[in-house]
C-alpha cells in the first residue's frame, strides 16, 4: 500500500506518466474527431503534458482545501486546461471542448489503471485518501 512518502511519490509519478501517454492518445483521437488533420505529434504531446500537469496540480490543491474553496480551484483548473488546449492547438471553442472531453476520459482511465495496478482498485484508493 501507500504508507510512505516514497510510495506516494512513486504512485504519483507513474500516474502522471500514464496520464500523459493516455492523454496523448485520447487528444489525438479527439483531434481526429474534430476533422483536423494537420496537427503535429509534437503539439499533441506538449498539450497532453501541460494539461496532465495542470490536472494533477489542481487535484493536489483541491485535496488541501476545504470544500467551499475547492470549487474555485476546480474552475481554475478547467479554465487553464481549456486555455492550454486552445492556445497550443489553435482550435475554436467547440473543438477545444471536444478535445478536453477526450482528455477527461484519459485522466480518469489513468487513475483507474494506476489504482488497480498499484493499490488494488479505486475503493482502496478512496480508503487511503
VEXZATI-128268 format. One record per atom (N, C-alpha, C): residue in three letters; x, y, z; residue number from 1; atom name. Coordinates in Angstrom, 2 decimals, always signed. Layout:
# VEXZATI-128268
PT   residuo      east     north        up   num   atomo
PT       ALA         X         Y         Z   NUM      CA
...
This chain:
# VEXZATI-128268
PT   residuo      east     north        up   num   atomo
PT       UNK     +0.83     -1.19     +0.00     1       N
PT       UNK     +0.00     +0.00     +0.00     1      CA
PT       UNK     +0.87     +1.24     +0.00     1       C
PT       UNK     +0.25     +2.37     +0.17     2       N
PT       UNK     +0.96     +3.63     +0.09     2      CA
PT       UNK     +1.14     +4.24     +1.48     2       C
PT       UNK     +1.96     +3.59     +2.31     3       N
PT       UNK     +2.16     +4.06     +3.67     3      CA
PT       UNK     +3.25     +5.11     +3.78     3       C
PT       UNK     +4.16     +5.17     +2.84     4       N
PT       UNK     +5.29     +6.08     +2.95     4      CA
PT       UNK     +5.23     +7.16     +1.89     4       C
PT       UNK     +5.99     +8.20     +2.13     5       N
PT       UNK     +6.07     +9.30     +1.17     5      CA
PT       UNK     +6.67     +8.82     -0.14     5       C
PT       UNK     +7.64     +7.91     -0.06     6       N
PT       UNK     +8.26     +7.39     -1.28     6      CA
PT       UNK     +7.24     +6.62     -2.11     6       C
PT       UNK     +6.38     +5.85     -1.45     7       N
PT       UNK     +5.36     +5.10     -2.17     7      CA
PT       UNK     +4.37     +6.04     -2.85     7       C
PT       UNK     +3.95     +7.08     -2.14     8       N
PT       UNK     +3.03     +8.05     -2.72     8      CA
PT       UNK     +3.66     +8.78     -3.90     8       C
PT       UNK     +4.91     +9.20     -3.73     9       N
PT       UNK     +5.56     +9.93     -4.82     9      CA
PT       UNK     +5.75     +9.03     -6.04     9       C
PT       UNK     +6.08     +7.77     -5.81    10       N
PT       UNK     +6.20     +6.83     -6.92    10      CA
PT       UNK     +4.87     +6.62     -7.62    10       C
PT       UNK     +3.80     +6.49     -6.84    11       N
PT       UNK     +2.47     +6.33     -7.40    11      CA
PT       UNK     +2.10     +7.54     -8.25    11       C
PT       UNK     +2.36     +8.74     -7.73    12       N
PT       UNK     +2.01     +9.96     -8.45    12      CA
PT       UNK     +2.83    +10.08     -9.74    12       C
PT       UNK     +4.11     +9.76     -9.70    13       N
PT       UNK     +4.93     +9.83    -10.90    13      CA
PT       UNK     +4.45     +8.85    -11.97    13       C
PT       UNK     +4.12     +7.64    -11.56    14       N
PT       UNK     +3.60     +6.65    -12.52    14      CA
PT       UNK     +2.25     +7.11    -13.05    14       C
PT       UNK     +1.43     +7.67    -12.17    15       N
PT       UNK     +0.12     +8.18    -12.59    15      CA
PT       UNK     +0.27     +9.29    -13.63    15       C
PT       UNK     +1.17    +10.21    -13.40    16       N
PT       UNK     +1.39    +11.30    -14.36    16      CA
PT       UNK     +1.92    +10.74    -15.67    16       C
PT       UNK     +2.84     +9.77    -15.60    17       N
PT       UNK     +3.37     +9.15    -16.81    17      CA
PT       UNK     +2.25     +8.48    -17.62    17       C
PT       UNK     +1.41     +7.68    -16.94    18       N
PT       UNK     +0.28     +7.04    -17.62    18      CA
PT       UNK     -0.69     +8.07    -18.18    18       C
PT       UNK     -0.93     +9.13    -17.42    19       N
PT       UNK     -1.89    +10.12    -17.88    19      CA
PT       UNK     -1.38    +10.85    -19.11    19       C
PT       UNK     -0.08    +11.11    -19.18    20       N
PT       UNK     +0.47    +11.78    -20.36    20      CA
PT       UNK     +0.36    +10.89    -21.58    20       C
PT       UNK     +0.67     +9.60    -21.41    21       N
PT       UNK     +0.55     +8.67    -22.53    21      CA
PT       UNK     -0.90     +8.54    -22.99    21       C
PT       UNK     -1.81     +8.33    -22.04    22       N
PT       UNK     -3.22     +8.20    -22.41    22      CA
PT       UNK     -3.78     +9.51    -22.95    22       C
PT       UNK     -3.39    +10.63    -22.36    23       N
PT       UNK     -3.88    +11.92    -22.85    23      CA
PT       UNK     -3.40    +12.17    -24.27    23       C
PT       UNK     -2.15    +11.81    -24.57    24       N
PT       UNK     -1.66    +11.97    -25.93    24      CA
PT       UNK     -2.51    +11.17    -26.90    24       C
PT       UNK     -2.78     +9.92    -26.56    25       N
PT       UNK     -3.60     +9.07    -27.42    25      CA
PT       UNK     -5.02     +9.63    -27.56    25       C
PT       UNK     -5.64     +9.99    -26.45    26       N
PT       UNK     -7.03    +10.45    -26.50    26      CA
PT       UNK     -7.15    +11.84    -27.13    26       C
PT       UNK     -6.17    +12.71    -26.90    27       N
PT       UNK     -6.20    +14.03    -27.56    27      CA
PT       UNK     -6.05    +13.85    -29.07    27       C
PT       UNK     -5.20    +12.93    -29.48    28       N
PT       UNK     -5.07    +12.64    -30.91    28      CA
PT       UNK     -6.40    +12.16    -31.48    28       C
PT       UNK     -7.09    +11.27    -30.75    29       N
PT       UNK     -8.40    +10.79    -31.20    29      CA
PT       UNK     -9.39    +11.95    -31.25    29       C
PT       UNK     -9.35    +12.82    -30.23    30       N
PT       UNK    -10.24    +13.97    -30.21    30      CA
PT       UNK     -9.99    +14.91    -31.38    30       C
PT       UNK     -8.71    +15.09    -31.73    31       N
PT       UNK     -8.38    +15.94    -32.87    31      CA
PT       UNK     -8.90    +15.31    -34.15    31       C
PT       UNK     -8.74    +14.01    -34.29    32       N
PT       UNK     -9.26    +13.33    -35.48    32      CA
PT       UNK    -10.79    +13.45    -35.54    32       C
PT       UNK    -11.45    +13.42    -34.37    33       N
PT       UNK    -12.91    +13.54    -34.33    33      CA
PT       UNK    -13.37    +14.94    -34.76    33       C
PT       UNK    -12.52    +15.95    -34.56    34       N
PT       UNK    -12.88    +17.30    -34.99    34      CA
PT       UNK    -12.69    +17.49    -36.49    34       C
PT       UNK    -11.98    +16.58    -37.12    35       N
PT       UNK    -11.77    +16.65    -38.56    35      CA
PT       UNK    -10.52    +17.40    -38.97    35       C
PT       UNK     -9.69    +17.77    -38.01    36       N
PT       UNK     -8.46    +18.49    -38.33    36      CA
PT       UNK     -7.33    +17.47    -38.51    36       C
PT       UNK     -6.56    +17.64    -39.57    37       N
PT       UNK     -5.54    +16.66    -39.91    37      CA
PT       UNK     -4.10    +17.16    -39.73    37       C
PT       UNK     -3.89    +18.46    -39.66    38       N
PT       UNK     -2.52    +18.98    -39.77    38      CA
PT       UNK     -1.88    +19.38    -38.42    38       C
PT       UNK     -2.21    +18.70    -37.35    39       N
PT       UNK     -1.60    +18.97    -36.05    39      CA
PT       UNK     -0.44    +18.01    -35.86    39       C
PT       UNK     +0.72    +18.54    -35.49    40       N
PT       UNK     +1.91    +17.70    -35.34    40      CA
PT       UNK     +1.86    +16.91    -34.03    40       C
PT       UNK     +2.57    +15.79    -34.01    41       N
PT       UNK     +2.66    +14.96    -32.81    41      CA
PT       UNK     +3.32    +15.73    -31.67    41       C
PT       UNK     +4.25    +16.59    -32.01    42       N
PT       UNK     +4.93    +17.42    -31.01    42      CA
PT       UNK     +3.93    +18.29    -30.26    42       C
PT       UNK     +3.01    +18.92    -30.98    43       N
PT       UNK     +1.99    +19.76    -30.35    43      CA
PT       UNK     +1.04    +18.93    -29.49    43       C
PT       UNK     +0.71    +17.74    -29.97    44       N
PT       UNK     -0.19    +16.87    -29.21    44      CA
PT       UNK     +0.46    +16.43    -27.90    44       C
PT       UNK     +1.73    +16.04    -27.95    45       N
PT       UNK     +2.45    +15.63    -26.74    45      CA
PT       UNK     +2.61    +16.79    -25.78    45       C
PT       UNK     +2.93    +17.98    -26.30    46       N
PT       UNK     +3.05    +19.16    -25.46    46      CA
PT       UNK     +1.73    +19.49    -24.78    46       C
PT       UNK     +0.65    +19.40    -25.52    47       N
PT       UNK     -0.67    +19.65    -24.95    47      CA
PT       UNK     -0.99    +18.63    -23.87    47       C
PT       UNK     -0.74    +17.35    -24.14    48       N
PT       UNK     -1.01    +16.30    -23.16    48      CA
PT       UNK     -0.19    +16.50    -21.89    48       C
PT       UNK     +1.06    +16.84    -22.05    49       N
PT       UNK     +1.94    +17.08    -20.90    49      CA
PT       UNK     +1.42    +18.25    -20.06    49       C
PT       UNK     +1.13    +19.36    -20.72    50       N
PT       UNK     +0.68    +20.55    -19.99    50      CA
PT       UNK     -0.66    +20.33    -19.31    50       C
PT       UNK     -1.60    +19.73    -20.02    51       N
PT       UNK     -2.93    +19.52    -19.44    51      CA
PT       UNK     -2.88    +18.49    -18.30    51       C
PT       UNK     -2.07    +17.46    -18.44    52       N
PT       UNK     -1.94    +16.47    -17.36    52      CA
PT       UNK     -1.35    +17.11    -16.11    52       C
PT       UNK     -0.31    +17.91    -16.28    53       N
PT       UNK     +0.29    +18.57    -15.12    53      CA
PT       UNK     -0.69    +19.54    -14.45    53       C
PT       UNK     -1.43    +20.29    -15.25    54       N
PT       UNK     -2.45    +21.19    -14.68    54      CA
PT       UNK     -3.52    +20.39    -13.95    54       C
PT       UNK     -3.93    +19.29    -14.52    55       N
PT       UNK     -4.96    +18.45    -13.90    55      CA
PT       UNK     -4.50    +17.96    -12.53    55       C
PT       UNK     -3.32    +17.40    -12.43    56       N
PT       UNK     -2.87    +16.83    -11.16    56      CA
PT       UNK     -2.43    +17.91    -10.17    56       C
PT       UNK     -1.94    +19.04    -10.67    57       N
PT       UNK     -1.64    +20.16     -9.78    57      CA
PT       UNK     -2.94    +20.67     -9.15    57       C
PT       UNK     -3.99    +20.76     -9.95    58       N
PT       UNK     -5.29    +21.19     -9.44    58      CA
PT       UNK     -5.83    +20.19     -8.44    58       C
PT       UNK     -5.65    +18.90     -8.68    59       N
PT       UNK     -6.12    +17.88     -7.74    59      CA
PT       UNK     -5.39    +18.02     -6.41    59       C
PT       UNK     -4.09    +18.29     -6.45    60       N
PT       UNK     -3.33    +18.48     -5.21    60      CA
PT       UNK     -3.87    +19.68     -4.45    60       C
PT       UNK     -4.14    +20.77     -5.16    61       N
PT       UNK     -4.69    +21.95     -4.50    61      CA
PT       UNK     -6.08    +21.63     -3.93    61       C
PT       UNK     -6.90    +20.93     -4.70    62       N
PT       UNK     -8.24    +20.58     -4.24    62      CA
PT       UNK     -8.20    +19.71     -2.99    62       C
PT       UNK     -7.22    +18.83     -2.92    63       N
PT       UNK     -7.16    +17.93     -1.77    63      CA
PT       UNK     -6.72    +18.64     -0.50    63       C
PT       UNK     -6.14    +19.83     -0.61    64       N
PT       UNK     -5.69    +20.54     +0.58    64      CA
PT       UNK     -6.64    +21.64     +1.02    64       C
PT       UNK     -7.68    +21.91     +0.22    65       N
PT       UNK     -8.61    +22.99     +0.55    65      CA
PT       UNK     -9.92    +22.45     +1.11    65       C
PT       UNK    -10.57    +23.24     +1.95    66       N
PT       UNK    -11.93    +22.87     +2.35    66      CA
PT       UNK    -12.85    +22.87     +1.13    66       C
PT       UNK    -14.00    +22.24     +1.26    67       N
PT       UNK    -14.90    +22.02     +0.13    67      CA
PT       UNK    -15.29    +23.33     -0.56    67       C
PT       UNK    -15.63    +24.35     +0.19    68       N
PT       UNK    -16.09    +25.59     -0.44    68      CA
PT       UNK    -15.01    +26.27     -1.26    68       C
PT       UNK    -13.76    +26.15     -0.86    69       N
PT       UNK    -12.68    +26.75     -1.64    69      CA
PT       UNK    -12.19    +25.81     -2.74    69       C
PT       UNK    -12.62    +24.56     -2.73    70       N
PT       UNK    -12.19    +23.62     -3.76    70      CA
PT       UNK    -12.87    +23.91     -5.10    70       C
PT       UNK    -14.07    +24.44     -5.05    71       N
PT       UNK    -14.80    +24.73     -6.28    71      CA
PT       UNK    -14.06    +25.75     -7.15    71       C
PT       UNK    -13.58    +26.87     -6.59    72       N
PT       UNK    -12.79    +27.78     -7.44    72      CA
PT       UNK    -11.54    +27.13     -8.01    72       C
PT       UNK    -10.89    +26.27     -7.27    73       N
PT       UNK     -9.70    +25.57     -7.78    73      CA
PT       UNK    -10.07    +24.69     -8.96    73       C
PT       UNK    -11.20    +24.00     -8.87    74       N
PT       UNK    -11.66    +23.16     -9.96    74      CA
PT       UNK    -11.94    +24.01    -11.21    74       C
PT       UNK    -12.61    +25.13    -11.01    75       N
PT       UNK    -12.94    +26.01    -12.13    75      CA
PT       UNK    -11.66    +26.57    -12.76    75       C
PT       UNK    -10.70    +26.96    -11.93    76       N
PT       UNK     -9.43    +27.47    -12.44    76      CA
PT       UNK     -8.71    +26.39    -13.23    76       C
PT       UNK     -8.69    +25.15    -12.72    77       N
PT       UNK     -8.06    +24.04    -13.44    77      CA
PT       UNK     -8.74    +23.77    -14.77    77       C
PT       UNK    -10.06    +23.82    -14.77    78       N
PT       UNK    -10.83    +23.62    -16.00    78      CA
PT       UNK    -10.51    +24.70    -17.02    78       C
PT       UNK    -10.53    +25.96    -16.58    79       N
PT       UNK    -10.25    +27.06    -17.49    79      CA
PT       UNK     -8.81    +27.02    -18.01    79       C
PT       UNK     -7.87    +26.68    -17.13    80       N
PT       UNK     -6.47    +26.55    -17.57    80      CA
PT       UNK     -6.32    +25.44    -18.61    80       C
PT       UNK     -6.97    +24.32    -18.37    81       N
PT       UNK     -6.90    +23.21    -19.34    81      CA
PT       UNK     -7.47    +23.62    -20.69    81       C
PT       UNK     -8.62    +24.28    -20.67    82       N
PT       UNK     -9.21    +24.74    -21.93    82      CA
PT       UNK     -8.31    +25.76    -22.62    82       C
PT       UNK     -7.72    +26.67    -21.84    83       N
PT       UNK     -6.83    +27.68    -22.41    83      CA
PT       UNK     -5.59    +27.03    -23.02    83       C
PT       UNK     -5.03    +26.04    -22.34    84       N
PT       UNK     -3.84    +25.35    -22.86    84      CA
PT       UNK     -4.16    +24.66    -24.19    84       C
PT       UNK     -5.26    +23.94    -24.22    85       N
PT       UNK     -5.64    +23.24    -25.45    85      CA
PT       UNK     -5.87    +24.24    -26.58    85       C
PT       UNK     -6.60    +25.30    -26.28    86       N
PT       UNK     -6.92    +26.29    -27.31    86      CA
PT       UNK     -5.67    +27.01    -27.80    86       C
PT       UNK     -4.78    +27.36    -26.88    87       N
PT       UNK     -3.61    +28.14    -27.31    87      CA
PT       UNK     -2.56    +27.29    -28.02    87       C
PT       UNK     -2.34    +26.06    -27.59    88       N
PT       UNK     -1.33    +25.23    -28.25    88      CA
PT       UNK     -1.83    +24.72    -29.59    88       C
PT       UNK     -3.07    +24.28    -29.63    89       N
PT       UNK     -3.58    +23.68    -30.86    89      CA
PT       UNK     -4.28    +24.68    -31.78    89       C
PT       UNK     -4.66    +25.85    -31.24    90       N
PT       UNK     -5.29    +26.88    -32.07    90      CA
PT       UNK     -6.68    +26.51    -32.54    90       C
PT       UNK     -7.45    +25.88    -31.69    91       N
PT       UNK     -8.79    +25.43    -32.05    91      CA
PT       UNK     -9.85    +26.46    -31.72    91       C
PT       UNK    -11.05    +26.25    -32.29    92       N
PT       UNK    -12.22    +27.01    -31.88    92      CA
PT       UNK    -12.66    +26.50    -30.51    92       C
PT       UNK    -13.60    +27.21    -29.90    93       N
PT       UNK    -14.06    +26.81    -28.57    93      CA
PT       UNK    -14.72    +25.43    -28.61    93       C
PT       UNK    -15.53    +25.16    -29.62    94       N
PT       UNK    -16.19    +23.86    -29.72    94      CA
PT       UNK    -15.19    +22.73    -29.90    94       C
PT       UNK    -14.19    +22.94    -30.73    95       N
PT       UNK    -13.15    +21.92    -30.92    95      CA
PT       UNK    -12.35    +21.72    -29.64    95       C
PT       UNK    -12.09    +22.81    -28.93    96       N
PT       UNK    -11.36    +22.73    -27.66    96      CA
PT       UNK    -12.15    +21.92    -26.65    96       C
PT       UNK    -13.46    +22.15    -26.56    97       N
PT       UNK    -14.30    +21.38    -25.63    97      CA
PT       UNK    -14.29    +19.89    -25.97    97       C
PT       UNK    -14.33    +19.58    -27.26    98       N
PT       UNK    -14.33    +18.17    -27.67    98      CA
PT       UNK    -13.01    +17.50    -27.26    98       C
PT       UNK    -11.89    +18.15    -27.55    99       N
PT       UNK    -10.59    +17.59    -27.19    99      CA
PT       UNK    -10.46    +17.50    -25.68    99       C
PT       UNK    -10.95    +18.51    -24.94   100       N
PT       UNK    -10.91    +18.48    -23.49   100      CA
PT       UNK    -11.70    +17.28    -22.95   100       C
PT       UNK    -12.84    +16.98    -23.55   101       N
PT       UNK    -13.63    +15.82    -23.14   101      CA
PT       UNK    -12.86    +14.52    -23.29   101       C
PT       UNK    -12.14    +14.39    -24.39   102       N
PT       UNK    -11.30    +13.21    -24.57   102      CA
PT       UNK    -10.17    +13.17    -23.54   102       C
PT       UNK     -9.65    +14.33    -23.17   103       N
PT       UNK     -8.62    +14.40    -22.14   103      CA
PT       UNK     -9.17    +13.94    -20.79   103       C
PT       UNK    -10.39    +14.33    -20.47   104       N
PT       UNK    -11.00    +13.91    -19.20   104      CA
PT       UNK    -11.10    +12.39    -19.15   104       C
PT       UNK    -11.52    +11.78    -20.25   105       N
PT       UNK    -11.59    +10.31    -20.31   105      CA
PT       UNK    -10.21     +9.71    -20.05   105       C
PT       UNK     -9.18    +10.29    -20.65   106       N
PT       UNK     -7.81     +9.78    -20.47   106      CA
PT       UNK     -7.37     +9.90    -19.01   106       C
PT       UNK     -7.66    +11.02    -18.36   107       N
PT       UNK     -7.25    +11.22    -16.97   107      CA
PT       UNK     -7.96    +10.23    -16.04   107       C
PT       UNK     -9.25    +10.02    -16.26   108       N
PT       UNK    -10.00     +9.06    -15.44   108      CA
PT       UNK     -9.45     +7.65    -15.64   108       C
PT       UNK     -9.18     +7.28    -16.88   109       N
PT       UNK     -8.60     +5.95    -17.14   109      CA
PT       UNK     -7.23     +5.79    -16.49   109       C
PT       UNK     -6.43     +6.84    -16.51   110       N
PT       UNK     -5.10     +6.77    -15.89   110      CA
PT       UNK     -5.23     +6.52    -14.39   110       C
PT       UNK     -6.15     +7.19    -13.73   111       N
PT       UNK     -6.35     +6.97    -12.29   111      CA
PT       UNK     -6.83     +5.55    -12.04   111       C
PT       UNK     -7.77     +5.07    -12.83   112       N
PT       UNK     -8.31     +3.72    -12.64   112      CA
PT       UNK     -7.21     +2.68    -12.85   112       C
PT       UNK     -6.43     +2.82    -13.93   113       N
PT       UNK     -5.37     +1.85    -14.22   113      CA
PT       UNK     -4.32     +1.85    -13.12   113       C
PT       UNK     -3.86     +3.03    -12.71   114       N
PT       UNK     -2.82     +3.09    -11.68   114      CA
PT       UNK     -3.34     +2.60    -10.33   114       C
PT       UNK     -4.58     +2.92    -10.01   115       N
PT       UNK     -5.15     +2.44     -8.75   115      CA
PT       UNK     -5.25     +0.92     -8.76   115       C
PT       UNK     -5.65     +0.37     -9.88   116       N
PT       UNK     -5.77     -1.09     -9.99   116      CA
PT       UNK     -4.40     -1.76     -9.93   116       C
PT       UNK     -3.42     -1.20    -10.62   117       N
PT       UNK     -2.09     -1.81    -10.66   117      CA
PT       UNK     -1.34     -1.71     -9.34   117       C
PT       UNK     -1.44     -0.57     -8.67   118       N
PT       UNK     -0.57     -0.32     -7.53   118      CA
PT       UNK     -1.27     -0.37     -6.17   118       C
PT       UNK     -2.58     -0.27     -6.15   119       N
PT       UNK     -3.27     -0.21     -4.86   119      CA
PT       UNK     -4.26     -1.35     -4.69   119       C
PT       UNK     -4.84     -1.79     -5.75   120       N
PT       UNK     -5.84     -2.84     -5.67   120      CA
PT       UNK     -7.18     -2.41     -6.22   120       C
PT       UNK     -7.36     -1.13     -6.45   121       N
PT       UNK     -8.60     -0.63     -7.01   121      CA
PT       UNK     -8.96     +0.74     -6.51   121       C
PT       UNK    -10.01     +1.29     -7.09   122       N
PT       UNK    -10.45     +2.63     -6.72   122      CA
PT       UNK    -10.96     +2.68     -5.28   122       C
PT       UNK    -11.66     +1.64     -4.85   123       N
PT       UNK    -12.17     +1.62     -3.47   123      CA
PT       UNK    -11.03     +1.71     -2.47   123       C
PT       UNK     -9.94     +1.01     -2.74   124       N
PT       UNK     -8.78     +1.07     -1.85   124      CA
PT       UNK     -8.11     +2.44     -1.89   124       C
PT       UNK     -8.07     +3.06     -3.06   125       N
PT       UNK     -7.51     +4.41     -3.17   125      CA
PT       UNK     -8.33     +5.40     -2.37   125       C
PT       UNK     -9.64     +5.28     -2.45   126       N
PT       UNK    -10.53     +6.19     -1.71   126      CA
PT       UNK    -10.34     +5.98     -0.20   126       C
PT       UNK    -10.17     +4.75     +0.23   127       N
PT       UNK     -9.94     +4.48     +1.66   127      CA
PT       UNK     -8.65     +5.13     +2.14   127       C
PT       UNK     -7.61     +5.10     +1.30   128       N
PT       UNK     -6.32     +5.66     +1.67   128      CA
PT       UNK     -6.41     +7.18     +1.76   128       C
PT       UNK     -7.11     +7.77     +0.80   129       N
PT       UNK     -7.22     +9.23     +0.77   129      CA
PT       UNK     -8.10     +9.67     +1.90   129       C
